[in-house]
Amino acid sequence: MKFTNTQAGPRGLNAISGPVLVDPGQSVEAEVYAREQQHIEAAGWFAVEGSYTDNPGASGGPALKATAADTSELDELKKQLAARDAELEKLKGDAKQKADDTPSERDELKKQAAELGLEYPGNISNVKLKELIDAKLAS
């Protein structure tokens, strides 16, 4: 097939042998699968002469059926995926339970400030609250 770039800049097309860069006004001979025809025509970048090559596997119906019949590998992968998902859920649950069981640093600081009788704004940062506690303990 012959492709001529009708644009002001270089353009590329997907040939069977790989990508082909076509400079402005340049013509190239390249074999291109029929599946590319829709994209080439929609872009409007090339003047095309000749016919496209049939898509590979167009007569590969029996090969597809043979591949589809052997699903043991796919089934094994699905089992592995389900096992991984179950393990992730278990780990997430363990982490959440651990987080629920241990008081946060903020809770510890609030408790300590209350024991010392400190008053502080509710939006104080942990760092500032710790500084207030340390100052109270130092005095």
PyRosetta script that sets phi, psi and omega in degrees:
from pyrosetta import init, pose_from_sequence

init()
pose = pose_from_sequence("MKFTNTQAGPRGLNAISGPVLVDPGQSVEAEVYAREQQHIEAAGWFAVEGSYTDNPGASGGPALKATAADTSELDELKKQLAARDAELEKLKGDAKQKADDTPSERDELKKQAAELGLEYPGNISNVKLKELIDAKLAS")
pose.set_psi(1, 153.0)
pose.set_omega(1, 179.3)
pose.set_phi(2, -115.2)
pose.set_psi(2, 126.8)
pose.set_omega(2, 178.3)
pose.set_phi(3, -118.3)
pose.set_psi(3, 127.8)
pose.set_omega(3, 178.1)
pose.set_phi(4, -117.8)
pose.set_psi(4, 126.0)
pose.set_omega(4, 179.5)
pose.set_phi(5, -74.2)
pose.set_psi(5, 119.6)
pose.set_omega(5, -179.0)
pose.set_phi(6, -101.3)
pose.set_psi(6, 7.8)
pose.set_omega(6, -176.0)
pose.set_phi(7, -100.8)
pose.set_psi(7, 169.2)
pose.set_omega(7, -178.2)
pose.set_phi(8, -78.8)
pose.set_psi(8, -17.7)
pose.set_omega(8, -179.0)
pose.set_phi(9, -122.4)
pose.set_psi(9, 170.3)
pose.set_omega(9, 179.0)
pose.set_phi(10, -66.9)
pose.set_psi(10, 146.3)
pose.set_omega(10, 179.6)
pose.set_phi(11, -134.6)
pose.set_psi(11, 155.6)
pose.set_omega(11, -179.5)
pose.set_phi(12, -119.0)
pose.set_psi(12, 156.9)
pose.set_omega(12, 174.7)
pose.set_phi(13, -141.9)
pose.set_psi(13, 155.3)
pose.set_omega(13, -178.7)
pose.set_phi(14, -93.3)
pose.set_psi(14, 100.1)
pose.set_omega(14, 177.4)
pose.set_phi(15, -89.5)
pose.set_psi(15, 167.4)
pose.set_omega(15, 178.7)
pose.set_phi(16, -60.1)
pose.set_psi(16, -37.9)
pose.set_omega(16, -178.1)
pose.set_phi(17, -78.7)
pose.set_psi(17, -8.8)
pose.set_omega(17, -179.8)
pose.set_phi(18, 131.1)
pose.set_psi(18, -179.0)
pose.set_omega(18, -178.2)
pose.set_phi(19, -62.1)
pose.set_psi(19, 141.2)
pose.set_omega(19, 179.1)
pose.set_phi(20, -127.3)
pose.set_psi(20, 126.5)
pose.set_omega(20, 177.2)
pose.set_phi(21, -95.6)
pose.set_psi(21, 128.1)
pose.set_omega(21, -177.4)
pose.set_phi(22, -118.9)
pose.set_psi(22, 118.6)
pose.set_omega(22, 179.3)
pose.set_phi(23, -72.0)
pose.set_psi(23, 162.1)
pose.set_omega(23, -179.4)
pose.set_phi(24, -56.2)
pose.set_psi(24, 129.1)
pose.set_omega(24, 178.8)
pose.set_phi(25, 77.9)
pose.set_psi(25, -9.2)
pose.set_omega(25, -178.3)
pose.set_phi(26, -78.5)
pose.set_psi(26, 146.8)
pose.set_omega(26, 174.9)
pose.set_phi(27, -115.0)
pose.set_psi(27, 141.6)
pose.set_omega(27, 177.3)
pose.set_phi(28, -133.3)
pose.set_psi(28, 150.9)
pose.set_omega(28, 173.2)
pose.set_phi(29, -99.1)
pose.set_psi(29, 122.6)
pose.set_omega(29, -179.5)
pose.set_phi(30, -152.2)
pose.set_psi(30, 146.8)
pose.set_omega(30, 174.4)
pose.set_phi(31, -92.2)
pose.set_psi(31, 129.1)
pose.set_omega(31, -177.2)
pose.set_phi(32, -131.5)
pose.set_psi(32, 137.4)
pose.set_omega(32, 178.8)
pose.set_phi(33, -68.1)
pose.set_psi(33, 153.6)
pose.set_omega(33, -179.2)
pose.set_phi(34, -62.5)
pose.set_psi(34, -27.1)
pose.set_omega(34, -179.7)
pose.set_phi(35, -64.2)
pose.set_psi(35, -19.7)
pose.set_omega(35, 179.1)
pose.set_phi(36, -85.3)
pose.set_psi(36, -14.5)
pose.set_omega(36, -174.9)
pose.set_phi(37, -56.7)
pose.set_psi(37, -46.6)
pose.set_omega(37, -178.4)
pose.set_phi(38, -57.4)
pose.set_psi(38, -43.5)
pose.set_omega(38, -178.1)
pose.set_phi(39, -71.2)
pose.set_psi(39, -41.1)
pose.set_omega(39, -179.1)
pose.set_phi(40, -64.6)
pose.set_psi(40, -43.4)
pose.set_omega(40, -179.8)
pose.set_phi(41, -69.7)
pose.set_psi(41, -37.7)
pose.set_omega(41, -179.4)
pose.set_phi(42, -65.7)
pose.set_psi(42, -36.5)
pose.set_omega(42, -180.0)
pose.set_phi(43, -70.7)
pose.set_psi(43, -34.7)
pose.set_omega(43, -179.7)
pose.set_phi(44, 68.9)
pose.set_psi(44, 24.3)
pose.set_omega(44, -176.8)
pose.set_phi(45, -86.6)
pose.set_psi(45, -20.5)
pose.set_omega(45, -171.7)
pose.set_phi(46, -126.7)
pose.set_psi(46, 147.4)
pose.set_omega(46, 165.3)
pose.set_phi(47, -92.7)
pose.set_psi(47, 126.2)
pose.set_omega(47, -172.3)
pose.set_phi(48, -114.0)
pose.set_psi(48, 133.5)
pose.set_omega(48, 175.0)
pose.set_phi(49, -126.6)
pose.set_psi(49, 130.7)
pose.set_omega(49, 179.0)
pose.set_phi(50, 110.7)
pose.set_psi(50, -174.6)
pose.set_omega(50, -177.8)
pose.set_phi(51, -119.3)
pose.set_psi(51, 151.1)
pose.set_omega(51, -177.7)
pose.set_phi(52, -76.0)
pose.set_psi(52, 155.9)
pose.set_omega(52, 177.1)
pose.set_phi(53, -82.9)
pose.set_psi(53, 140.8)
pose.set_omega(53, 178.7)
pose.set_phi(54, -58.3)
pose.set_psi(54, 146.2)
pose.set_omega(54, 179.3)
pose.set_phi(55, -63.4)
pose.set_psi(55, 145.2)
pose.set_omega(55, 178.4)
pose.set_phi(56, -69.2)
pose.set_psi(56, 146.7)
pose.set_omega(56, 178.5)
pose.set_phi(57, 77.4)
pose.set_psi(57, 9.9)
pose.set_omega(57, -179.8)
pose.set_phi(58, -62.8)
pose.set_psi(58, -31.7)
pose.set_omega(58, 178.3)
pose.set_phi(59, -105.5)
pose.set_psi(59, 23.2)
pose.set_omega(59, -175.4)
pose.set_phi(60, -93.1)
pose.set_psi(60, 28.2)
pose.set_omega(60, 179.7)
pose.set_phi(61, -55.0)
pose.set_psi(61, -51.3)
pose.set_omega(61, 179.9)
pose.set_phi(62, -61.3)
pose.set_psi(62, -36.4)
pose.set_omega(62, 179.9)
pose.set_phi(63, -64.8)
pose.set_psi(63, -37.7)
pose.set_omega(63, 178.5)
pose.set_phi(64, -66.5)
pose.set_psi(64, -39.6)
pose.set_omega(64, 178.9)
pose.set_phi(65, -65.1)
pose.set_psi(65, -39.8)
pose.set_omega(65, 179.8)
pose.set_phi(66, -64.5)
pose.set_psi(66, -39.0)
pose.set_omega(66, 179.0)
pose.set_phi(67, -68.2)
pose.set_psi(67, -41.5)
pose.set_omega(67, -177.9)
pose.set_phi(68, -67.9)
pose.set_psi(68, -26.6)
pose.set_omega(68, -177.7)
pose.set_phi(69, -70.0)
pose.set_psi(69, -31.2)
pose.set_omega(69, -178.4)
pose.set_phi(70, -94.4)
pose.set_psi(70, 95.1)
pose.set_omega(70, -177.9)
pose.set_phi(71, -109.7)
pose.set_psi(71, 10.9)
pose.set_omega(71, -177.0)
pose.set_phi(72, -62.3)
pose.set_psi(72, -41.2)
pose.set_omega(72, 179.4)
pose.set_phi(73, -65.1)
pose.set_psi(73, -41.4)
pose.set_omega(73, 178.8)
pose.set_phi(74, -63.9)
pose.set_psi(74, -42.1)
pose.set_omega(74, 178.2)
pose.set_phi(75, -62.1)
pose.set_psi(75, -41.2)
pose.set_omega(75, 178.8)
pose.set_phi(76, -63.3)
pose.set_psi(76, -41.6)
pose.set_omega(76, 178.5)
pose.set_phi(77, -65.1)
pose.set_psi(77, -38.2)
pose.set_omega(77, 177.5)
pose.set_phi(78, -64.0)
pose.set_psi(78, -38.9)
pose.set_omega(78, 177.7)
pose.set_phi(79, -64.1)
pose.set_psi(79, -43.0)
pose.set_omega(79, 178.8)
pose.set_phi(80, -62.5)
pose.set_psi(80, -41.0)
pose.set_omega(80, 179.5)
pose.set_phi(81, -64.3)
pose.set_psi(81, -42.8)
pose.set_omega(81, 179.0)
pose.set_phi(82, -64.2)
pose.set_psi(82, -40.1)
pose.set_omega(82, 178.6)
pose.set_phi(83, -65.0)
pose.set_psi(83, -40.7)
pose.set_omega(83, 178.5)
pose.set_phi(84, -64.3)
pose.set_psi(84, -43.7)
pose.set_omega(84, 179.0)
pose.set_phi(85, -61.7)
pose.set_psi(85, -41.0)
pose.set_omega(85, 179.0)
pose.set_phi(86, -64.2)
pose.set_psi(86, -41.0)
pose.set_omega(86, 179.0)
pose.set_phi(87, -65.3)
pose.set_psi(87, -40.5)
pose.set_omega(87, 177.8)
pose.set_phi(88, -62.1)
pose.set_psi(88, -43.9)
pose.set_omega(88, 178.9)
pose.set_phi(89, -62.3)
pose.set_psi(89, -40.5)
pose.set_omega(89, 178.4)
pose.set_phi(90, -63.1)
pose.set_psi(90, -44.7)
pose.set_omega(90, 179.9)
pose.set_phi(91, -64.6)
pose.set_psi(91, -39.2)
pose.set_omega(91, 177.5)
pose.set_phi(92, -63.4)
pose.set_psi(92, -42.2)
pose.set_omega(92, 178.9)
pose.set_phi(93, -63.9)
pose.set_psi(93, -42.1)
pose.set_omega(93, 178.2)
pose.set_phi(94, -62.6)
pose.set_psi(94, -43.0)
pose.set_omega(94, -179.4)
pose.set_phi(95, -65.2)
pose.set_psi(95, -40.7)
pose.set_omega(95, -180.0)
pose.set_phi(96, -66.1)
pose.set_psi(96, -42.6)
pose.set_omega(96, 179.7)
pose.set_phi(97, -63.6)
pose.set_psi(97, -41.4)
pose.set_omega(97, 179.1)
pose.set_phi(98, -63.4)
pose.set_psi(98, -41.8)
pose.set_omega(98, 179.1)
pose.set_phi(99, -65.0)
pose.set_psi(99, -36.9)
pose.set_omega(99, 179.5)
pose.set_phi(100, -70.5)
pose.set_psi(100, -32.3)
pose.set_omega(100, -176.7)
pose.set_phi(101, -77.4)
pose.set_psi(101, -32.8)
pose.set_omega(101, -176.7)
pose.set_phi(102, -98.7)
pose.set_psi(102, 130.2)
pose.set_omega(102, 179.0)
pose.set_phi(103, -68.3)
pose.set_psi(103, 148.3)
pose.set_omega(103, -179.2)
pose.set_phi(104, -75.9)
pose.set_psi(104, 164.3)
pose.set_omega(104, 177.8)
pose.set_phi(105, -58.9)
pose.set_psi(105, -39.2)
pose.set_omega(105, -179.2)
pose.set_phi(106, -62.3)
pose.set_psi(106, -44.3)
pose.set_omega(106, 179.2)
pose.set_phi(107, -61.9)
pose.set_psi(107, -40.4)
pose.set_omega(107, 178.4)
pose.set_phi(108, -62.4)
pose.set_psi(108, -43.6)
pose.set_omega(108, 179.8)
pose.set_phi(109, -64.8)
pose.set_psi(109, -42.8)
pose.set_omega(109, 178.7)
pose.set_phi(110, -60.9)
pose.set_psi(110, -42.4)
pose.set_omega(110, -179.8)
pose.set_phi(111, -62.9)
pose.set_psi(111, -45.0)
pose.set_omega(111, -179.2)
pose.set_phi(112, -65.1)
pose.set_psi(112, -40.4)
pose.set_omega(112, 178.9)
pose.set_phi(113, -64.2)
pose.set_psi(113, -39.6)
pose.set_omega(113, 179.2)
pose.set_phi(114, -65.0)
pose.set_psi(114, -40.2)
pose.set_omega(114, 179.1)
pose.set_phi(115, -63.7)
pose.set_psi(115, -33.0)
pose.set_omega(115, -179.9)
pose.set_phi(116, -86.5)
pose.set_psi(116, -6.0)
pose.set_omega(116, 179.8)
pose.set_phi(117, 75.0)
pose.set_psi(117, 26.7)
pose.set_omega(117, 179.9)
pose.set_phi(118, -80.6)
pose.set_psi(118, 141.6)
pose.set_omega(118, 172.0)
pose.set_phi(119, -109.0)
pose.set_psi(119, 136.6)
pose.set_omega(119, -176.6)
pose.set_phi(120, -151.5)
pose.set_psi(120, 154.8)
pose.set_omega(120, 177.5)
pose.set_phi(121, -69.6)
pose.set_psi(121, 151.2)
pose.set_omega(121, -177.5)
pose.set_phi(122, -65.7)
pose.set_psi(122, -23.7)
pose.set_omega(122, -177.2)
pose.set_phi(123, -98.6)
pose.set_psi(123, 18.2)
pose.set_omega(123, 179.7)
pose.set_phi(124, -68.5)
pose.set_psi(124, 143.8)
pose.set_omega(124, 180.0)
pose.set_phi(125, -76.4)
pose.set_psi(125, 160.1)
pose.set_omega(125, 178.5)
pose.set_phi(126, -59.8)
pose.set_psi(126, -38.3)
pose.set_omega(126, -178.9)
pose.set_phi(127, -62.9)
pose.set_psi(127, -47.4)
pose.set_omega(127, -179.3)
pose.set_phi(128, -65.9)
pose.set_psi(128, -39.3)
pose.set_omega(128, 178.9)
pose.set_phi(129, -63.7)
pose.set_psi(129, -41.4)
pose.set_omega(129, 177.8)
pose.set_phi(130, -63.5)
pose.set_psi(130, -39.5)
pose.set_omega(130, 177.6)
pose.set_phi(131, -62.0)
pose.set_psi(131, -42.4)
pose.set_omega(131, 177.6)
pose.set_phi(132, -61.0)
pose.set_psi(132, -43.0)
pose.set_omega(132, -179.7)
pose.set_phi(133, -64.6)
pose.set_psi(133, -45.5)
pose.set_omega(133, 180.0)
pose.set_phi(134, -61.9)
pose.set_psi(134, -40.5)
pose.set_omega(134, 179.1)
pose.set_phi(135, -64.2)
pose.set_psi(135, -40.8)
pose.set_omega(135, 179.8)
pose.set_phi(136, -66.1)
pose.set_psi(136, -40.6)
pose.set_omega(136, 179.7)
pose.set_phi(137, -68.6)
pose.set_psi(137, -32.9)
pose.set_omega(137, -178.9)
pose.set_phi(138, -73.0)
pose.set_psi(138, -25.7)
pose.set_omega(138, -176.7)
pose.set_phi(139, -85.0)
pose.dump_pdb("model.pdb")
